[in-house]
Amino acid sequence: LVSDVQEKMESVEKALNLAKEAVAACQGDEQEMLKVATKEVSTAKVALSMRLLEVKRFTAEAGIQAQRSLQEHQQSLQASLAEIEALKKKAAENKEVSKRKEAQRKVEEAEDRAHQAEKSAADIFDESRIASMTAMEIREAGDKNQQAFKGT
């Protein structure tokens, strides 16, 4: 009776450890691992509730010992649930940090392209420079400028 619950608790512990590793690694699979851990906790919780009902039919001494053991497992499950909630918060924070970093990278990339476009346009908008350029050089500078602005 208690061994069945013990097996479920081991499954919860394994799933929780995998979820911890996934959250620490921040590779995008943490939400899936947290779902698995939550499912394992739910399964163990149902099994534990059923066993607690069964224990009530036992004789006094055997029932009390089994009930104590099951209540310890119940407390462990509550701790696991709290840990999963903390991991969910951490995963959400990691996701936000990742999104901010990606946004910052894109902003820097756009700023760099705009700077490059501005540099390529310098020849076209500098009157003293354009006056000394041939028609072919002006056309090439214009083409270069258009290419630079396409990237922004």
N, C-alpha and C positions, 0 to 999 in steps of 0.2 A: 504493500500500500504506500508506504513512505518512499520506497525505492523508485516508484513511478514518478513521484513528484521530484525526487532527487535528480532523475534523468532530465526532467523538464528544466530544472534549475541549471543543470550543466549546459543545456542548449541555450538558455538565456545568457549565461556567462560567456559562452563562445560568441554568440551573436553580438553581445555588448562589446566584447573585445574587438571584434571585426569593425563595429561601428566606430569605436574610439580610434582605431588605426585609420579608417577612412576619413574621419573628420580631421585628424592630425595631418594626413597627407594632402588634403584639399585637392583631390583630383576629379571631383565632380560626381563620384559615386556615393558620396556620404548620405544623400537623401534616401537612396535605395537601401543602404545598409541600416539606416535608422528605422526604416519601415520594417525590415526583417526583424530587427531587435524588438520593436514594438509588438510585432506579431507573435514572436516567441514569448514575450512577457504575457500577452493576452492568453495564449494557449496554456501557459503554466498557471495563470491565475484561475482559469476555468477548472483545470485539473485539481488545483489546490482546493478550490471551493467544493468540488465534488467529494474529495477525500475528507474534508472537514465534516461534511454531512455524514459520510460513512462512519467516521470515528465515533460519532455520538451513539452508534449501536453497539460499540465494543463494551467489554466489561470494564469496571472502574479503573483498575491499575493500567491495563493495556491501553485503554482509551485515553487516559490522561497523558501517558508518555507519547503516544502518537500525536495527540492534539498539540502538545508542547512543541514537538518536532515540526509539525505542520505550521504552527504559528511562527516559528523561527523562519521558516521558508517564506511565509507571508510577509514578514518584515523585510526579508532580503529582497523580495519582489518589489516592495514599495521603494526600497533604496535604488533598485535597478530602474524603476520608472522615473525616479527623480534624476538619476544620472542620464537617462535618455533625454529627458527634457532639457537638461543642461547642455547635452551634446547637440540637440536641435538648435538651441540658441547660439552655440558656438559655430555651428555650420552656417546658420543664417548670417552671423557676423562675418565669417570668412567669405561668404558669397558677396556680401556688400563691399568688403575690402577689395575683392577680386574685380568687381564691377567698377569700382572707383579707379583702380589701377588701369584697367582697360580703357576707361574713358580718358584718363590722363594721358595714356599712350597715344590715343587717337587725336587728342588735342595737340599734343606735341608734334605729331606727324603732320597734321594739317598746318600748324604754324610753320614748320620747316618747309613744306611745299609752298606756302604763301611767300615765305622769305625767298625761296629759289625763284618763284615767279617774279617777284619784285626785282630781283637782281637781273633776270633776263630782260625785263622791261626797261631797265636803266638805259640801255643803248638807244632804244627807240624814243624815249622821252627826254633825252639830253640833246638839246638843240645844237650845241657846239660839236658834239660827237656825230650826230646824224648828218650835219652839213658836210663832214669830211668823208662820209661813207658813199660807196657806189650803190647803184640801184640793186645790184645782186646782193650786196652785204645787208642792205636794208630789208630786202625780201627774206634773207636767211635769218636775220634778227627777229623779224615778225613771225616767221614760222617757229623759231625757237621759243618765242614768247607765247605763241598759241599752245604749243606743246606743254609748256610749263603751267599755263593756266588751266589746261585740261585736268591736270593732276590735283588741283585744289578744289 
